[in-house]
Amino acid sequence: MSLTQCPSCHRRCFTDAASCASCYQTFQPGLLHAHAVAEEEAFSAEAHTLFLSLFFIWLAVLMFVQMQAYLDGH
Protein backbone atom coordinates (compact mmCIF):
# COMPACT_ATOMS: atom_id res chain seq x y z
CA MET A 1 0.00 0.00 0.00
CA SER A 2 1.52 3.29 -1.12
CA LEU A 3 0.42 6.84 -1.72
CA THR A 4 -0.25 8.53 -5.04
CA GLN A 5 -2.16 11.55 -6.30
CA CYS A 6 -5.86 11.48 -7.05
CA PRO A 7 -6.31 12.08 -10.80
CA SER A 8 -9.07 14.65 -10.24
CA CYS A 9 -8.13 16.67 -7.12
CA HIS A 10 -4.37 15.82 -6.98
CA ARG A 11 -4.45 15.12 -3.24
CA ARG A 12 -2.68 12.09 -1.83
CA CYS A 13 -4.60 8.85 -1.43
CA PHE A 14 -3.72 5.19 -1.02
CA THR A 15 -3.30 3.10 -4.15
CA ASP A 16 -5.71 0.45 -2.91
CA ALA A 17 -8.47 2.94 -2.03
CA ALA A 18 -11.89 2.55 -3.63
CA SER A 19 -12.48 6.31 -3.60
CA CYS A 20 -10.67 9.56 -2.83
CA ALA A 21 -11.08 10.79 0.75
CA SER A 22 -11.07 14.43 -0.42
CA CYS A 23 -13.23 14.59 -3.55
CA TYR A 24 -15.00 11.19 -3.16
CA GLN A 25 -14.31 10.15 -6.75
CA THR A 26 -14.54 6.37 -7.08
CA PHE A 27 -11.77 4.43 -8.80
CA GLN A 28 -11.69 1.28 -10.85
CA PRO A 29 -9.63 -1.47 -9.20
CA GLY A 30 -5.96 -1.04 -10.04
CA LEU A 31 -6.33 2.47 -11.48
CA LEU A 32 -4.42 4.23 -8.71
CA HIS A 33 -1.74 1.55 -8.65
CA ALA A 34 -1.17 2.04 -12.39
CA HIS A 35 -1.10 5.81 -11.83
CA ALA A 36 1.49 5.37 -9.05
CA VAL A 37 3.69 3.14 -11.24
CA ALA A 38 3.59 5.68 -14.09
CA GLU A 39 4.41 8.49 -11.65
CA GLU A 40 7.39 6.55 -10.28
CA GLU A 41 8.71 5.76 -13.77
CA ALA A 42 8.50 9.43 -14.77
CA PHE A 43 10.38 10.48 -11.64
CA SER A 44 13.00 7.81 -12.21
CA ALA A 45 13.56 8.93 -15.81
CA GLU A 46 13.97 12.55 -14.70
CA ALA A 47 16.39 11.56 -11.94
CA HIS A 48 18.51 9.51 -14.33
CA THR A 49 18.60 12.34 -16.86
CA LEU A 50 19.67 14.81 -14.20
CA PHE A 51 22.37 12.48 -12.87
CA LEU A 52 23.80 11.81 -16.34
CA SER A 53 23.77 15.52 -17.20
CA LEU A 54 25.64 16.43 -14.04
CA PHE A 55 28.08 13.56 -14.54
CA PHE A 56 28.95 14.68 -18.09
CA ILE A 57 29.35 18.30 -16.99
CA TRP A 58 31.68 17.16 -14.20
CA LEU A 59 33.61 15.00 -16.67
CA ALA A 60 33.99 17.91 -19.11
CA VAL A 61 35.26 20.21 -16.36
CA LEU A 62 37.71 17.56 -15.19
CA MET A 63 39.02 17.05 -18.72
CA PHE A 64 39.37 20.81 -19.19
CA VAL A 65 41.37 21.15 -15.97
CA GLN A 66 43.60 18.22 -16.93
CA MET A 67 44.16 19.68 -20.40
CA GLN A 68 45.08 23.08 -18.91
CA ALA A 69 47.54 21.42 -16.53
CA TYR A 70 49.09 19.49 -19.43
CA LEU A 71 49.42 22.61 -21.60
CA ASP A 72 50.91 24.67 -18.74
CA GLY A 73 53.49 21.95 -18.16
CA HIS A 74 54.81 22.08 -21.74
PDB file with SEQRES, HELIX, SHEET and CRYST1 records, atoms N, CA, C and O in Angstrom:
SEQRES   1 A   74  MET SER LEU THR GLN CYS PRO SER CYS HIS ARG ARG CYS          
SEQRES   2 A   74  PHE THR ASP ALA ALA SER CYS ALA SER CYS TYR GLN THR          
SEQRES   3 A   74  PHE GLN PRO GLY LEU LEU HIS ALA HIS ALA VAL ALA GLU          
SEQRES   4 A   74  GLU GLU ALA PHE SER ALA GLU ALA HIS THR LEU PHE LEU          
SEQRES   5 A   74  SER LEU PHE PHE ILE TRP LEU ALA VAL LEU MET PHE VAL          
SEQRES   6 A   74  GLN MET GLN ALA TYR LEU ASP GLY HIS                          
HELIX    1 AA1 LEU A   31  GLY A   73  1                                  43    
SHEET    1 AA1 2 LEU A   3  GLN A   5  0                                        
SHEET    2 AA1 2 ARG A  12  PHE A  14 -1                                        
CRYST1    1.000    1.000    1.000  90.00  90.00  90.00 P 1           1          
ATOM      1  N   MET A   1       0.852  -1.167   0.000  1.00  0.00           N  
ATOM      2  CA  MET A   1       0.000   0.000   0.000  1.00  0.00           C  
ATOM      3  C   MET A   1       0.900   1.234   0.000  1.00  0.00           C  
ATOM      4  O   MET A   1       1.725   1.418   0.895  1.00  0.00           O  
ATOM      5  N   SER A   2       0.727   2.072  -1.019  1.00  0.00           N  
ATOM      6  CA  SER A   2       1.521   3.288  -1.120  1.00  0.00           C  
ATOM      7  C   SER A   2       0.602   4.458  -1.433  1.00  0.00           C  
ATOM      8  O   SER A   2      -0.597   4.291  -1.657  1.00  0.00           O  
ATOM      9  N   LEU A   3       1.187   5.632  -1.443  1.00  0.00           N  
ATOM     10  CA  LEU A   3       0.419   6.838  -1.720  1.00  0.00           C  
ATOM     11  C   LEU A   3       0.671   7.316  -3.143  1.00  0.00           C  
ATOM     12  O   LEU A   3       1.767   7.161  -3.681  1.00  0.00           O  
ATOM     13  N   THR A   4      -0.356   7.894  -3.736  1.00  0.00           N  
ATOM     14  CA  THR A   4      -0.252   8.530  -5.042  1.00  0.00           C  
ATOM     15  C   THR A   4      -1.235   9.689  -5.086  1.00  0.00           C  
ATOM     16  O   THR A   4      -1.974   9.916  -4.128  1.00  0.00           O  
ATOM     17  N   GLN A   5      -1.247  10.410  -6.178  1.00  0.00           N  
ATOM     18  CA  GLN A   5      -2.157  11.547  -6.302  1.00  0.00           C  
ATOM     19  C   GLN A   5      -3.475  11.111  -6.925  1.00  0.00           C  
ATOM     20  O   GLN A   5      -3.507  10.266  -7.820  1.00  0.00           O  
ATOM     21  N   CYS A   6      -4.542  11.690  -6.445  1.00  0.00           N  
ATOM     22  CA  CYS A   6      -5.857  11.479  -7.047  1.00  0.00           C  
ATOM     23  C   CYS A   6      -5.848  12.142  -8.421  1.00  0.00           C  
ATOM     24  O   CYS A   6      -5.397  13.282  -8.536  1.00  0.00           O  
ATOM     25  N   PRO A   7      -6.326  11.474  -9.463  1.00  0.00           N  
ATOM     26  CA  PRO A   7      -6.314  12.076 -10.799  1.00  0.00           C  
ATOM     27  C   PRO A   7      -7.174  13.337 -10.931  1.00  0.00           C  
ATOM     28  O   PRO A   7      -6.904  14.176 -11.790  1.00  0.00           O  
ATOM     29  N   SER A   8      -8.203  13.480 -10.092  1.00  0.00           N  
ATOM     30  CA  SER A   8      -9.066  14.648 -10.243  1.00  0.00           C  
ATOM     31  C   SER A   8      -8.694  15.813  -9.325  1.00  0.00           C  
ATOM     32  O   SER A   8      -8.664  16.956  -9.782  1.00  0.00           O  
ATOM     33  N   CYS A   9      -8.411  15.559  -8.042  1.00  0.00           N  
ATOM     34  CA  CYS A   9      -8.128  16.665  -7.116  1.00  0.00           C  
ATOM     35  C   CYS A   9      -6.648  16.795  -6.773  1.00  0.00           C  
ATOM     36  O   CYS A   9      -6.253  17.774  -6.139  1.00  0.00           O  
ATOM     37  N   HIS A  10      -5.813  15.824  -7.180  1.00  0.00           N  
ATOM     38  CA  HIS A  10      -4.365  15.816  -6.979  1.00  0.00           C  
ATOM     39  C   HIS A  10      -3.943  15.774  -5.506  1.00  0.00           C  
ATOM     40  O   HIS A  10      -2.811  16.128  -5.177  1.00  0.00           O  
ATOM     41  N   ARG A  11      -4.829  15.351  -4.640  1.00  0.00           N  
ATOM     42  CA  ARG A  11      -4.449  15.123  -3.241  1.00  0.00           C  
ATOM     43  C   ARG A  11      -3.985  13.689  -3.090  1.00  0.00           C  
ATOM     44  O   ARG A  11      -4.316  12.832  -3.910  1.00  0.00           O  
ATOM     45  N   ARG A  12      -3.222  13.427  -2.049  1.00  0.00           N  
ATOM     46  CA  ARG A  12      -2.680  12.092  -1.829  1.00  0.00           C  
ATOM     47  C   ARG A  12      -3.758  11.132  -1.342  1.00  0.00           C  
ATOM     48  O   ARG A  12      -4.583  11.469  -0.494  1.00  0.00           O  
ATOM     49  N   CYS A  13      -3.727   9.917  -1.908  1.00  0.00           N  
ATOM     50  CA  CYS A  13      -4.602   8.852  -1.432  1.00  0.00           C  
ATOM     51  C   CYS A  13      -3.891   7.517  -1.631  1.00  0.00           C  
ATOM     52  O   CYS A  13      -2.939   7.424  -2.406  1.00  0.00           O  
ATOM     53  N   PHE A  14      -4.349   6.503  -0.940  1.00  0.00           N  
ATOM     54  CA  PHE A  14      -3.724   5.190  -1.018  1.00  0.00           C  
ATOM     55  C   PHE A  14      -4.054   4.520  -2.340  1.00  0.00           C  
ATOM     56  O   PHE A  14      -5.140   4.709  -2.889  1.00  0.00           O  
ATOM     57  N   THR A  15      -3.107   3.734  -2.851  1.00  0.00           N  
ATOM     58  CA  THR A  15      -3.297   3.098  -4.152  1.00  0.00           C  
ATOM     59  C   THR A  15      -4.366   2.014  -4.134  1.00  0.00           C  
ATOM     60  O   THR A  15      -4.914   1.676  -5.183  1.00  0.00           O  
ATOM     61  N   ASP A  16      -4.669   1.469  -2.974  1.00  0.00           N  
ATOM     62  CA  ASP A  16      -5.708   0.446  -2.910  1.00  0.00           C  
ATOM     63  C   ASP A  16      -7.065   0.995  -2.471  1.00  0.00           C  
ATOM     64  O   ASP A  16      -7.970   0.221  -2.159  1.00  0.00           O  
ATOM     65  N   ALA A  17      -7.215   2.315  -2.443  1.00  0.00           N  
ATOM     66  CA  ALA A  17      -8.472   2.937  -2.027  1.00  0.00           C  
ATOM     67  C   ALA A  17      -9.533   2.773  -3.119  1.00  0.00           C  
ATOM     68  O   ALA A  17      -9.222   2.754  -4.310  1.00  0.00           O  
ATOM     69  N   ALA A  18     -10.782   2.655  -2.690  1.00  0.00           N  
ATOM     70  CA  ALA A  18     -11.895   2.547  -3.632  1.00  0.00           C  
ATOM     71  C   ALA A  18     -12.371   3.922  -4.085  1.00  0.00           C  
ATOM     72  O   ALA A  18     -12.970   4.067  -5.151  1.00  0.00           O  
ATOM     73  N   SER A  19     -12.091   4.944  -3.246  1.00  0.00           N  
ATOM     74  CA  SER A  19     -12.477   6.307  -3.603  1.00  0.00           C  
ATOM     75  C   SER A  19     -11.534   7.292  -2.912  1.00  0.00           C  
ATOM     76  O   SER A  19     -10.847   6.940  -1.954  1.00  0.00           O  
ATOM     77  N   CYS A  20     -11.511   8.511  -3.404  1.00  0.00           N  
ATOM     78  CA  CYS A  20     -10.669   9.563  -2.828  1.00  0.00           C  
ATOM     79  C   CYS A  20     -11.328  10.090  -1.566  1.00  0.00           C  
ATOM     80  O   CYS A  20     -12.539  10.310  -1.541  1.00  0.00           O  
ATOM     81  N   ALA A  21     -10.544  10.293  -0.522  1.00  0.00           N  
ATOM     82  CA  ALA A  21     -11.078  10.793   0.746  1.00  0.00           C  
ATOM     83  C   ALA A  21     -11.402  12.285   0.661  1.00  0.00           C  
ATOM     84  O   ALA A  21     -12.168  12.791   1.482  1.00  0.00           O  
ATOM     85  N   SER A  22     -10.835  12.995  -0.313  1.00  0.00           N  
ATOM     86  CA  SER A  22     -11.071  14.429  -0.421  1.00  0.00           C  
ATOM     87  C   SER A  22     -12.239  14.767  -1.347  1.00  0.00           C  
ATOM     88  O   SER A  22     -13.154  15.497  -0.966  1.00  0.00           O  
ATOM     89  N   CYS A  23     -12.196  14.228  -2.573  1.00  0.00           N  
ATOM     90  CA  CYS A  23     -13.233  14.591  -3.554  1.00  0.00           C  
ATOM     91  C   CYS A  23     -14.260  13.479  -3.756  1.00  0.00           C  
ATOM     92  O   CYS A  23     -15.227  13.673  -4.492  1.00  0.00           O  
ATOM     93  N   TYR A  24     -14.078  12.339  -3.133  1.00  0.00           N  
ATOM     94  CA  TYR A  24     -15.001  11.195  -3.163  1.00  0.00           C  
ATOM     95  C   TYR A  24     -15.178  10.580  -4.551  1.00  0.00           C  
ATOM     96  O   TYR A  24     -16.175   9.902  -4.798  1.00  0.00           O  
ATOM     97  N   GLN A  25     -14.246  10.800  -5.443  1.00  0.00           N  
ATOM     98  CA  GLN A  25     -14.308  10.152  -6.748  1.00  0.00           C  
ATOM     99  C   GLN A  25     -13.998   8.675  -6.559  1.00  0.00           C  
ATOM    100  O   GLN A  25     -13.048   8.328  -5.857  1.00  0.00           O  
ATOM    101  N   THR A  26     -14.787   7.803  -7.175  1.00  0.00           N  
ATOM    102  CA  THR A  26     -14.540   6.373  -7.076  1.00  0.00           C  
ATOM    103  C   THR A  26     -13.564   5.951  -8.165  1.00  0.00           C  
ATOM    104  O   THR A  26     -13.510   6.561  -9.233  1.00  0.00           O  
ATOM    105  N   PHE A  27     -12.795   4.907  -7.887  1.00  0.00           N  
ATOM    106  CA  PHE A  27     -11.766   4.431  -8.799  1.00  0.00           C  
ATOM    107  C   PHE A  27     -12.041   3.002  -9.211  1.00  0.00           C  
ATOM    108  O   PHE A  27     -12.602   2.221  -8.442  1.00  0.00           O  
ATOM    109  N   GLN A  28     -11.651   2.666 -10.409  1.00  0.00           N  
ATOM    110  CA  GLN A  28     -11.690   1.282 -10.847  1.00  0.00           C  
ATOM    111  C   GLN A  28     -10.555   0.549 -10.147  1.00  0.00           C  
ATOM    112  O   GLN A  28      -9.521   1.157  -9.870  1.00  0.00           O  
ATOM    113  N   PRO A  29     -10.714  -0.720  -9.855  1.00  0.00           N  
ATOM    114  CA  PRO A  29      -9.635  -1.474  -9.197  1.00  0.00           C  
ATOM    115  C   PRO A  29      -8.351  -1.442 -10.027  1.00  0.00           C  
ATOM    116  O   PRO A  29      -8.365  -1.732 -11.224  1.00  0.00           O  
ATOM    117  N   GLY A  30      -7.252  -1.088  -9.380  1.00  0.00           N  
ATOM    118  CA  GLY A  30      -5.956  -1.044 -10.041  1.00  0.00           C  
ATOM    119  C   GLY A  30      -5.628   0.276 -10.717  1.00  0.00           C  
ATOM    120  O   GLY A  30      -4.495   0.459 -11.162  1.00  0.00           O  
ATOM    121  N   LEU A  31      -6.574   1.201 -10.809  1.00  0.00           N  
ATOM    122  CA  LEU A  31      -6.328   2.471 -11.484  1.00  0.00           C  
ATOM    123  C   LEU A  31      -5.273   3.295 -10.767  1.00  0.00           C  
ATOM    124  O   LEU A  31      -4.354   3.811 -11.404  1.00  0.00           O  
ATOM    125  N   LEU A  32      -5.389   3.426  -9.456  1.00  0.00           N  
ATOM    126  CA  LEU A  32      -4.423   4.226  -8.715  1.00  0.00           C  
ATOM    127  C   LEU A  32      -3.057   3.563  -8.667  1.00  0.00           C  
ATOM    128  O   LEU A  32      -2.034   4.247  -8.660  1.00  0.00           O  
ATOM    129  N   HIS A  33      -3.033   2.236  -8.632  1.00  0.00           N  
ATOM    130  CA  HIS A  33      -1.742   1.546  -8.655  1.00  0.00           C  
ATOM    131  C   HIS A  33      -1.036   1.807  -9.984  1.00  0.00           C  
ATOM    132  O   HIS A  33       0.169   2.062 -10.001  1.00  0.00           O  
ATOM    133  N   ALA A  34      -1.759   1.749 -11.080  1.00  0.00           N  
ATOM    134  CA  ALA A  34      -1.169   2.041 -12.387  1.00  0.00           C  
ATOM    135  C   ALA A  34      -0.707   3.491 -12.462  1.00  0.00           C  
ATOM    136  O   ALA A  34       0.332   3.785 -13.052  1.00  0.00           O  
ATOM    137  N   HIS A  35      -1.471   4.389 -11.871  1.00  0.00           N  
ATOM    138  CA  HIS A  35      -1.097   5.809 -11.827  1.00  0.00           C  
ATOM    139  C   HIS A  35       0.182   5.988 -11.005  1.00  0.00           C  
ATOM    140  O   HIS A  35       1.055   6.770 -11.382  1.00  0.00           O  
ATOM    141  N   ALA A  36       0.298   5.273  -9.895  1.00  0.00           N  
ATOM    142  CA  ALA A  36       1.492   5.371  -9.046  1.00  0.00           C  
ATOM    143  C   ALA A  36       2.718   4.822  -9.762  1.00  0.00           C  
ATOM    144  O   ALA A  36       3.802   5.395  -9.652  1.00  0.00           O  
ATOM    145  N   VAL A  37       2.566   3.725 -10.493  1.00  0.00           N  
ATOM    146  CA  VAL A  37       3.687   3.143 -11.236  1.00  0.00           C  
ATOM    147  C   VAL A  37       4.160   4.108 -12.321  1.00  0.00           C  
ATOM    148  O   VAL A  37       5.363   4.300 -12.500  1.00  0.00           O  
ATOM    149  N   ALA A  38       3.227   4.710 -13.038  1.00  0.00           N  
ATOM    150  CA  ALA A  38       3.589   5.676 -14.086  1.00  0.00           C  
ATOM    151  C   ALA A  38       4.280   6.895 -13.485  1.00  0.00           C  
ATOM    152  O   ALA A  38       5.235   7.419 -14.059  1.00  0.00           O  
ATOM    153  N   GLU A  39       3.796   7.344 -12.330  1.00  0.00           N  
ATOM    154  CA  GLU A  39       4.410   8.493 -11.654  1.00  0.00           C  
ATOM    155  C   GLU A  39       5.841   8.176 -11.222  1.00  0.00           C  
ATOM    156  O   GLU A  39       6.731   9.018 -11.349  1.00  0.00           O  
ATOM    157  N   GLU A  40       6.060   6.971 -10.716  1.00  0.00           N  
ATOM    158  CA  GLU A  40       7.394   6.552 -10.284  1.00  0.00           C  
ATOM    159  C   GLU A  40       8.342   6.424 -11.472  1.00  0.00           C  
ATOM    160  O   GLU A  40       9.505   6.815 -11.376  1.00  0.00           O  
ATOM    161  N   GLU A  41       7.864   5.886 -12.584  1.00  0.00           N  
ATOM    162  CA  GLU A  41       8.706   5.760 -13.774  1.00  0.00           C  
ATOM    163  C   GLU A  41       9.106   7.123 -14.321  1.00  0.00           C  
ATOM    164  O   GLU A  41      10.242   7.305 -14.761  1.00  0.00           O  
ATOM    165  N   ALA A  42       8.183   8.084 -14.298  1.00  0.00           N  
ATOM    166  CA  ALA A  42       8.495   9.431 -14.774  1.00  0.00           C  
ATOM    167  C   ALA A  42       9.546  10.085 -13.880  1.00  0.00           C  
ATOM    168  O   ALA A  42      10.475  10.726 -14.373  1.00  0.00           O  
ATOM    169  N   PHE A  43       9.399   9.924 -12.572  1.00  0.00           N  
ATOM    170  CA  PHE A  43      10.375  10.480 -11.641  1.00  0.00           C  
ATOM    171  C   PHE A  43      11.739   9.839 -11.828  1.00  0.00           C  
ATOM    172  O   PHE A  43      12.765  10.517 -11.795  1.00  0.00           O  
ATOM    173  N   SER A  44      11.743   8.528 -12.024  1.00  0.00           N  
ATOM    174  CA  SER A  44      12.996   7.807 -12.210  1.00  0.00           C  
ATOM    175  C   SER A  44      13.712   8.267 -13.488  1.00  0.00           C  
ATOM    176  O   SER A  44      14.932   8.436 -13.492  1.00  0.00           O  
ATOM    177  N   ALA A  45      12.964   8.463 -14.549  1.00  0.00           N  
ATOM    178  CA  ALA A  45      13.564   8.926 -15.806  1.00  0.00           C  
ATOM    179  C   ALA A  45      14.160  10.319 -15.640  1.00  0.00           C  
ATOM    180  O   ALA A  45      15.248  10.593 -16.147  1.00  0.00           O  
ATOM    181  N   GLU A  46      13.454  11.202 -14.934  1.00  0.00           N  
ATOM    182  CA  GLU A  46      13.967  12.550 -14.696  1.00  0.00           C  
ATOM    183  C   GLU A  46      15.225  12.515 -13.832  1.00  0.00           C  
ATOM    184  O   GLU A  46      16.175  13.256 -14.086  1.00  0.00           O  
ATOM    185  N   ALA A  47      15.234  11.670 -12.828  1.00  0.00           N  
ATOM    186  CA  ALA A  47      16.392  11.563 -11.942  1.00  0.00           C  
ATOM    187  C   ALA A  47      17.607  11.040 -12.698  1.00  0.00           C  
ATOM    188  O   ALA A  47      18.716  11.539 -12.509  1.00  0.00           O  
ATOM    189  N   HIS A  48      17.405  10.040 -13.551  1.00  0.00           N  
ATOM    190  CA  HIS A  48      18.514   9.509 -14.328  1.00  0.00           C  
ATOM    191  C   HIS A  48      19.049  10.546 -15.305  1.00  0.00           C  
ATOM    192  O   HIS A  48      20.262  10.663 -15.478  1.00  0.00           O  
ATOM    193  N   THR A  49      18.174  11.289 -15.936  1.00  0.00           N  
ATOM    194  CA  THR A  49      18.601  12.336 -16.864  1.00  0.00           C  
ATOM    195  C   THR A  49      19.406  13.405 -16.141  1.00  0.00           C  
ATOM    196  O   THR A  49      20.438  13.852 -16.641  1.00  0.00           O  
ATOM    197  N   LEU A  50      18.944  13.814 -14.980  1.00  0.00           N  
ATOM    198  CA  LEU A  50      19.666  14.811 -14.197  1.00  0.00           C  
ATOM    199  C   LEU A  50      21.025  14.287 -13.776  1.00  0.00           C  
ATOM    200  O   LEU A  50      22.017  15.007 -13.892  1.00  0.00           O  
ATOM    201  N   PHE A  51      21.102  13.061 -13.295  1.00  0.00           N  
ATOM    202  CA  PHE A  51      22.367  12.482 -12.869  1.00  0.00           C  
ATOM    203  C   PHE A  51      23.347  12.413 -14.032  1.00  0.00           C  
ATOM    204  O   PHE A  51      24.505  12.806 -13.887  1.00  0.00           O  
ATOM    205  N   LEU A  52      22.900  11.920 -15.184  1.00  0.00           N  
ATOM    206  CA  LEU A  52      23.797  11.814 -16.336  1.00  0.00           C  
ATOM    207  C   LEU A  52      24.272  13.184 -16.812  1.00  0.00           C  
ATOM    208  O   LEU A  52      25.435  13.346 -17.181  1.00  0.00           O  
ATOM    209  N   SER A  53      23.379  14.163 -16.804  1.00  0.00           N  
ATOM    210  CA  SER A  53      23.765  15.520 -17.203  1.00  0.00           C  
ATOM    211  C   SER A  53      24.844  16.071 -16.285  1.00  0.00           C  
ATOM    212  O   SER A  53      25.845  16.614 -16.753  1.00  0.00           O  
ATOM    213  N   LEU A  54      24.647  15.934 -14.993  1.00  0.00           N  
ATOM    214  CA  LEU A  54      25.635  16.433 -14.036  1.00  0.00           C  
ATOM    215  C   LEU A  54      26.949  15.667 -14.149  1.00  0.00           C  
ATOM    216  O   LEU A  54      28.022  16.257 -14.019  1.00  0.00           O  
ATOM    217  N   PHE A  55      26.875  14.359 -14.391  1.00  0.00           N  
ATOM    218  CA  PHE A  55      28.080  13.561 -14.545  1.00  0.00           C  
ATOM    219  C   PHE A  55      28.888  14.017 -15.761  1.00  0.00           C  
ATOM    220  O   PHE A  55      30.107  14.158 -15.670  1.00  0.00           O  
ATOM    221  N   PHE A  56      28.226  14.251 -16.896  1.00  0.00           N  
ATOM    222  CA  PHE A  56      28.948  14.676 -18.094  1.00  0.00           C  
ATOM    223  C   PHE A  56      29.507  16.088 -17.955  1.00  0.00           C  
ATOM    224  O   PHE A  56      30.578  16.377 -18.489  1.00  0.00           O  
ATOM    225  N   ILE A  57      28.812  16.964 -17.255  1.00  0.00           N  
ATOM    226  CA  ILE A  57      29.350  18.303 -16.992  1.00  0.00           C  
ATOM    227  C   ILE A  57      30.596  18.192 -16.121  1.00  0.00           C  
ATOM    228  O   ILE A  57      31.606  18.841 -16.395  1.00  0.00           O  
ATOM    229  N   TRP A  58      30.529  17.370 -15.068  1.00  0.00           N  
ATOM    230  CA  TRP A  58      31.680  17.160 -14.197  1.00  0.00           C  
ATOM    231  C   TRP A  58      32.845  16.580 -14.986  1.00  0.00           C  
ATOM    232  O   TRP A  58      33.986  17.005 -14.804  1.00  0.00           O  
ATOM    233  N   LEU A  59      32.575  15.622 -15.852  1.00  0.00           N  
ATOM    234  CA  LEU A  59      33.612  15.001 -16.667  1.00  0.00           C  
ATOM    235  C   LEU A  59      34.255  16.014 -17.615  1.00  0.00           C  
ATOM    236  O   LEU A  59      35.472  15.999 -17.797  1.00  0.00           O  
ATOM    237  N   ALA A  60      33.454  16.889 -18.216  1.00  0.00           N  
ATOM    238  CA  ALA A  60      33.987  17.909 -19.114  1.00  0.00           C  
ATOM    239  C   ALA A  60      34.879  18.891 -18.356  1.00  0.00           C  
ATOM    240  O   ALA A  60      35.943  19.270 -18.847  1.00  0.00           O  
ATOM    241  N   VAL A  61      34.452  19.301 -17.165  1.00  0.00           N  
ATOM    242  CA  VAL A  61      35.262  20.212 -16.356  1.00  0.00           C  
ATOM    243  C   VAL A  61      36.565  19.543 -15.955  1.00  0.00           C  
ATOM    244  O   VAL A  61      37.620  20.175 -16.001  1.00  0.00           O  
ATOM    245  N   LEU A  62      36.510  18.287 -15.565  1.00  0.00           N  
ATOM    246  CA  LEU A  62      37.714  17.556 -15.190  1.00  0.00           C  
ATOM    247  C   LEU A  62      38.677  17.439 -16.371  1.00  0.00           C  
ATOM    248  O   LEU A  62      39.884  17.616 -16.204  1.00  0.00           O  
ATOM    249  N   MET A  63      38.162  17.148 -17.540  1.00  0.00           N  
ATOM    250  CA  MET A  63      39.018  17.048 -18.721  1.00  0.00           C  
ATOM    251  C   MET A  63      39.631  18.403 -19.071  1.00  0.00           C  
ATOM    252  O   MET A  63      40.792  18.478 -19.473  1.00  0.00           O  
ATOM    253  N   PHE A  64      38.849  19.471 -18.919  1.00  0.00           N  
ATOM    254  CA  PHE A  64      39.365  20.808 -19.195  1.00  0.00           C  
ATOM    255  C   PHE A  64      40.501  21.155 -18.240  1.00  0.00           C  
ATOM    256  O   PHE A  64      41.527  21.685 -18.666  1.00  0.00           O  
ATOM    257  N   VAL A  65      40.329  20.862 -16.960  1.00  0.00           N  
ATOM    258  CA  VAL A  65      41.371  21.148 -15.972  1.00  0.00           C  
ATOM    259  C   VAL A  65      42.616  20.324 -16.269  1.00  0.00           C  
ATOM    260  O   VAL A  65      43.731  20.841 -16.189  1.00  0.00           O  
ATOM    261  N   GLN A  66      42.447  19.062 -16.606  1.00  0.00           N  
ATOM    262  CA  GLN A  66      43.595  18.218 -16.932  1.00  0.00           C  
ATOM    263  C   GLN A  66      44.313  18.722 -18.182  1.00  0.00           C  
ATOM    264  O   GLN A  66      45.542  18.702 -18.245  1.00  0.00           O  
ATOM    265  N   MET A  67      43.548  19.172 -19.174  1.00  0.00           N  
ATOM    266  CA  MET A  67      44.159  19.681 -20.400  1.00  0.00           C  
ATOM    267  C   MET A  67      44.925  20.972 -20.113  1.00  0.00           C  
ATOM    268  O   MET A  67      46.006  21.184 -20.663  1.00  0.00           O  
ATOM    269  N   GLN A  68      44.381  21.828 -19.265  1.00  0.00           N  
ATOM    270  CA  GLN A  68      45.078  23.078 -18.914  1.00  0.00           C  
ATOM    271  C   GLN A  68      46.376  22.769 -18.169  1.00  0.00           C  
ATOM    272  O   GLN A  68      47.401  23.403 -18.421  1.00  0.00           O  
ATOM    273  N   ALA A  69      46.338  21.802 -17.259  1.00  0.00           N  
ATOM    274  CA  ALA A  69      47.544  21.423 -16.526  1.00  0.00           C  
ATOM    275  C   ALA A  69      48.583  20.839 -17.471  1.00  0.00           C  
ATOM    276  O   ALA A  69      49.775  21.098 -17.302  1.00  0.00           O  
ATOM    277  N   TYR A  70      48.172  20.075 -18.440  1.00  0.00           N  
ATOM    278  CA  TYR A  70      49.088  19.489 -19.429  1.00  0.00           C  
ATOM    279  C   TYR A  70      49.727  20.585 -20.302  1.00  0.00           C  
ATOM    280  O   TYR A  70      50.930  20.566 -20.559  1.00  0.00           O  
ATOM    281  N   LEU A  71      48.894  21.539 -20.752  1.00  0.00           N  
ATOM    282  CA  LEU A  71      49.421  22.611 -21.603  1.00  0.00           C  
ATOM    283  C   LEU A  71      50.333  23.558 -20.834  1.00  0.00           C  
ATOM    284  O   LEU A  71      51.296  24.075 -21.398  1.00  0.00           O  
ATOM    285  N   ASP A  72      50.047  23.795 -19.557  1.00  0.00           N  
ATOM    286  CA  ASP A  72      50.912  24.667 -18.745  1.00  0.00           C  
ATOM    287  C   ASP A  72      52.242  23.989 -18.455  1.00  0.00           C  
ATOM    288  O   ASP A  72      53.249  24.667 -18.252  1.00  0.00           O  
ATOM    289  N   GLY A  73      52.261  22.675 -18.433  1.00  0.00           N  
ATOM    290  CA  GLY A  73      53.486  21.950 -18.157  1.00  0.00           C  
ATOM    291  C   GLY A  73      54.438  21.912 -19.356  1.00  0.00           C  
ATOM    292  O   GLY A  73      55.633  21.680 -19.173  1.00  0.00           O  
ATOM    293  N   HIS A  74      53.949  22.129 -20.557  1.00  0.00           N  
ATOM    294  CA  HIS A  74      54.808  22.082 -21.740  1.00  0.00           C  
ATOM    295  C   HIS A  74      55.069  23.438 -22.296  1.00  0.00           C  
ATOM    296  O   HIS A  74      55.777  23.570 -23.294  1.00  0.00           O  
TER     297      HIS A  74                                                      
END                                                                             
